[in-house]
Each structure stands twice: as structure tokens, then as C-alpha cells.
Amino acid sequence: MCSTVIRNWCAGISVALTTLAMGSAADAGCGPAADACTVAEGEYHIVLPKDGATAGVPAVVFLHGYGGSGKAALRNAAMVNGLTKRGYAVIAPTALPRRPGGPRSWAFLPDFGGRDESLFLEAVLQDAEINFNIDRQSVVLSGFSAGGFMVSYLACAHPEQFAAYAPVSGSFWRPQPDGCAGPVRLLHTHGWADDVVPLEGRYLGNRQYQQGDIFAGLDLWRDTNGCTTHAPSRSWKQGDHLRRRWECGPEADIELILVPTGHRVPNDWASWVVNWFENSPLSQ
């Protein structure tokens, strides 16, 4: 059973997208290095691999942090170039302001905005599939900080919506969900020295809100994925970062990457997420 934090998410996608007054990438004239693509209740930017694909193009949907935008997220050259060189499109949606004139952020808590982010992202996926040949079966949902929080809540409520989930520096807030809808493939990356979203969490807004404990969130994911033990299947060091992996089924694996940095997306993150998603030997 889900806690009140995500109760509204647990009903699934119950409103047909055909009832929404949608724009499309085609009539918006959007695309790489162009204006934003518009869909129902929002917009997104996209960068495609330089080498076109006749078959569907895999993609990473990346949700920006608090106060950011999709366009700004694509300024992370290490991430964008790292993904497009591996043949992945990068799709960067933009959040809505939590209040008129306020900073943009994602509605992962009930009082953080009125947009149904799952429906919004579904509209983004449909638009990108039609107009940019995106392969819906090969899309990873990722995000940084507030975007990472949003990824975690969507993975918990709608595990089937994306092929895999890869939050960076963001998990659940307290009280975290009592349970999630189903198993997922999840890669969590976090800075050991992060003091914006500490591993143990922190209070915000005069103690009105509390970021959750990253390890408590992993505990929930292990239970959701049906792991028979909380001990990792494998722990190892790779370069300057530490990794732990729980293999609880073909579509239910969890990996944690701890990096010796603060609150940011690591420069090598693009290769890590692609290797993990593709189960490449390079990730072993």
C-alpha cells in the first residue's frame, strides 16, 4: 500500500491522452538546436545522435533540477555528448513553476504543483516516438536532484512506463512510500560529499519537508524487487567510485554508484548508465 505521498500516482494513467489538447513536434517546428517541442501541459528539448538510425532510437529522458529547465539541462556537454556518441537521444522536459512566478520544479509531492507528471511524460514519449523515431521500449528515465526525486516517485508508481530508471542525487522524501507498484531496473548515483541532498537526508522549509535517507530508499527497492537478501550480489571499486549491485531478477536489478564528489552529475555518468542499461561487459 502506498503512503499519502504518492497516493495520487498509484491509480496509474487513467485519463486517455487522446482527450488532451496536444500540440506535436511536427506542427511546433521543433527539433535539435531549435525551439522547444510542445505537448500537452508542457514542453521538451531533444538532441539526437549524429548518426541517424533506421530502427528506433534509444533515449534517456533527463529531468532537470530545482529551478532549471530542459534547455539548460542540455548544456551539460559531458552528459549529452556521452549519450549521443553511444547512439542515444537525450530528451529534456521542462518542469512547471510550483507557484506563479516561482522556480520550476517537479510535482513529486501532492502540494508541489497540479500537473500529472506521468501523463506529461507519456505525451512527451508519444511525441518523440512519432517525430524523432524514438524506441519506446529503450527509454531510460533519469534526472538530477529534484529531477531524481521525480524519477524515484514515478518508478515507484509506474514501473512499467520506462524500461529503466536512473536517478542522480535524489530518491524519496519522508515519509517514503510504504510500497511500490512493481519491480524495476534502477541505477542510483550519488555524491559521497553531497550536502544539498545528503545521503542521510535533511529537513527543509522550517522542518516542513524532509529529504529521505538514500539507503532507506534502496531498502524499499530491494523489497519491491523481491530480493531474497539485502546483501549485495556484488561490491567493487571502479576508478575513484564505489559500486554495489543487487541482482534480483532479469528486470529487477538495482545498482548504487557512490562518487567522491558533491551535488552534481559525474562527468562519466553517461557511459555508466549506458553500460548498465545494456548490460555491457564494460560495467562488470
C-alpha positions in Angstrom: 0.0 0.0 0.0 1.3 3.4 -0.9 1.7 6.3 1.5 -0.2 9.6 1.1 2.9 11.0 -0.6 2.2 9.1 -3.8 -1.4 8.1 -3.4 -2.4 10.1 -6.4 0.2 8.3 -8.5 -0.9 4.8 -7.7 -4.1 4.8 -9.8 -2.0 4.6 -13.0 -2.5 6.5 -16.2 -6.3 6.6 -16.1 -7.0 9.5 -18.5 -6.7 8.8 -22.2 -4.1 11.0 -23.9 -6.4 11.5 -26.8 -8.7 13.7 -24.7 -5.8 16.2 -24.2 -5.4 19.1 -26.4 -2.0 18.2 -27.6 0.4 20.0 -29.9 3.0 18.0 -31.7 6.7 18.3 -32.7 5.6 18.4 -36.3 3.4 21.5 -36.0 5.7 23.1 -33.5 8.6 23.0 -35.8 10.9 21.8 -33.0 13.9 19.6 -33.1 17.6 19.5 -32.3 19.1 23.0 -31.9 15.6 24.5 -32.4 12.8 25.8 -30.2 11.2 23.6 -27.6 8.8 20.9 -28.7 5.3 21.5 -27.2 3.0 18.8 -25.9 0.0 18.8 -23.5 0.8 20.9 -20.5 4.4 21.5 -21.2 7.5 21.3 -23.4 10.7 19.5 -24.0 14.0 19.8 -25.9 15.8 17.0 -27.7 19.2 16.2 -29.1 19.6 13.3 -31.4 22.6 11.1 -32.2 24.6 12.5 -35.2 24.4 9.1 -37.0 20.8 8.5 -37.8 19.2 5.2 -37.2 16.7 3.4 -39.4 15.3 1.4 -36.5 14.1 3.1 -33.3 16.5 5.3 -31.4 17.1 4.6 -27.7 16.9 7.6 -25.4 17.5 9.0 -22.0 14.8 11.3 -20.7 16.6 13.6 -18.3 14.7 15.7 -15.7 16.4 18.9 -14.6 17.0 20.0 -11.0 15.2 22.7 -9.0 14.9 26.0 -10.8 16.3 24.6 -14.1 14.8 23.9 -17.5 15.1 21.3 -20.2 17.1 23.7 -22.4 19.6 24.4 -19.5 20.0 20.6 -18.8 21.3 20.1 -22.4 24.2 22.5 -21.6 25.8 19.6 -19.8 28.1 18.7 -22.7 29.7 15.7 -21.0 26.3 14.1 -20.5 24.8 15.0 -23.8 27.9 14.1 -25.9 28.5 11.0 -23.9 25.0 9.7 -24.6 24.7 10.8 -28.3 28.1 9.2 -29.1 26.7 5.9 -27.9 23.6 6.3 -30.1 21.2 7.7 -27.6 18.9 10.7 -27.9 18.7 13.0 -25.0 15.2 14.3 -24.2 15.0 17.1 -21.6 11.4 18.1 -20.5 10.8 21.3 -18.5 9.0 21.4 -15.2 6.3 23.9 -14.3 6.7 26.6 -11.5 5.4 25.4 -8.1 3.7 28.8 -7.8 3.1 31.6 -10.3 6.4 33.3 -11.0 8.4 30.9 -8.8 11.2 28.5 -9.7 10.4 25.5 -11.9 10.4 22.0 -10.2 8.7 18.7 -10.4 5.4 17.7 -8.8 6.6 14.7 -6.9 4.7 15.6 -3.7 1.0 16.4 -3.8 1.5 20.1 -2.9 4.3 20.7 -5.4 2.1 21.5 -8.3 -1.0 20.3 -10.1 0.4 18.7 -13.3 0.2 14.9 -13.6 3.9 14.4 -14.5 3.3 10.8 -15.6 0.7 11.9 -18.2 3.0 14.8 -19.2 6.0 12.5 -19.8 3.7 10.0 -21.6 2.8 12.8 -24.0 6.5 13.6 -24.5 7.3 10.0 -25.2 4.4 9.7 -27.8 5.5 12.9 -29.5 9.2 11.8 -29.6 8.3 8.4 -30.9 6.2 9.9 -33.8 8.5 12.7 -34.7 12.0 11.5 -33.9 11.8 7.7 -34.2 12.4 7.1 -30.5 12.1 3.5 -29.5 9.6 3.4 -26.6 11.0 0.1 -25.4 14.5 1.5 -24.9 14.0 4.7 -22.9 15.6 5.3 -19.5 14.1 7.9 -17.2 16.8 9.9 -15.4 17.0 13.1 -13.5 19.2 15.2 -11.2 18.3 16.4 -7.7 14.6 17.4 -7.8 14.5 15.5 -11.1 16.0 12.5 -9.3 13.2 12.7 -6.7 10.7 12.8 -9.5 12.3 9.7 -11.2 12.0 7.8 -7.9 8.4 8.5 -7.4 7.5 7.7 -11.0 9.4 4.5 -10.9 7.6 3.5 -7.7 4.1 4.4 -9.0 4.5 3.5 -12.7 7.3 0.9 -13.0 6.2 -0.1 -16.5 6.3 3.3 -18.1 10.0 3.3 -18.8 12.5 0.5 -19.5 14.7 1.6 -16.6 15.2 4.4 -14.1 18.5 6.2 -13.2 18.1 9.0 -10.6 21.2 11.1 -9.7 21.4 12.7 -6.3 17.7 12.2 -5.5 15.5 9.4 -4.0 12.3 9.6 -1.8 11.3 12.2 0.8 10.0 11.2 4.3 7.6 9.6 4.8 8.7 7.5 1.9 6.2 5.2 0.2 5.0 2.1 2.1 5.4 0.1 -1.1 5.8 0.4 -4.8 3.7 -1.0 -7.7 6.3 -3.4 -9.1 9.9 -4.3 -9.7 12.2 -2.0 -11.7 15.7 -1.8 -13.1 17.3 1.1 -11.2 20.7 2.8 -11.2 21.2 5.3 -8.4 24.2 7.6 -8.5 25.1 9.9 -5.5 28.0 12.0 -4.3 29.6 10.9 -1.0 30.2 14.6 -0.2 26.7 15.8 -1.3 25.5 18.4 1.2 22.5 19.6 -0.8 20.9 16.1 -0.8 22.9 14.3 1.8 22.9 10.5 1.8 21.1 10.6 5.1 18.6 13.3 4.0 17.8 16.6 5.7 15.0 18.9 6.7 13.8 21.8 4.5 11.2 24.6 4.9 11.4 25.1 8.6 11.2 21.3 9.0 8.0 21.1 6.9 9.7 18.7 4.5 12.4 16.1 4.9 14.6 14.6 2.3 14.7 10.8 2.8 17.6 8.5 3.6 19.1 7.1 0.3 19.8 3.8 2.0 16.2 3.5 3.2 15.1 4.1 -0.3 17.3 1.3 -1.5 15.8 -0.9 1.2 12.4 -0.2 -0.3 13.6 -1.1 -3.8 15.1 -4.4 -2.6 11.7 -5.3 -1.1 9.9 -4.2 -4.2 12.2 -6.2 -6.4 11.7 -9.4 -4.3 15.4 -9.7 -3.3 15.9 -12.6 -1.0 18.7 -10.9 0.8 19.6 -7.3 1.4 23.3 -8.1 1.0 24.6 -7.0 -2.5 25.2 -9.6 -5.2 28.5 -7.8 -5.9 30.5 -4.9 -4.5 33.5 -3.4 -6.3 35.6 -0.3 -6.9 35.9 1.1 -10.4 38.2 4.0 -10.7 37.5 6.5 -8.0 33.9 5.4 -7.3 32.3 2.5 -5.4 29.6 0.3 -6.8 27.1 -2.2 -5.2 24.7 -4.3 -7.2 21.6 -6.4 -6.3 20.5 -8.8 -9.0 17.0 -10.0 -8.0 15.7 -10.9 -11.5 16.2 -10.2 -15.2 14.1 -7.0 -14.9 14.7 -6.3 -11.3 18.3 -5.2 -10.7 19.5 -2.3 -8.6 22.9 -0.7 -8.7 24.3 2.0 -6.5 27.3 4.2 -7.6 28.9 6.4 -4.9 31.3 9.0 -6.2 33.7 11.2 -4.1 32.1 14.4 -5.1 29.3 16.8 -4.1 26.0 17.6 -5.7 26.5 17.2 -9.4 26.2 14.8 -12.3 29.6 13.0 -12.6 31.4 13.6 -15.9 31.5 9.8 -16.7 27.8 9.2 -15.8 26.7 8.9 -19.5 28.9 5.9 -20.1 28.0 4.3 -16.7 24.2 4.5 -17.4 24.5 3.1 -21.0 26.8 0.3 -19.9 24.5 -0.6 -17.1 21.3 -0.4 -19.2 22.8 -2.5 -22.0 24.4 -5.0 -19.5 27.7 -4.4 -21.2 30.8 -6.3 -20.0 32.4 -2.9 -19.5 30.1 -2.5 -16.5 31.3 -5.7 -14.8 
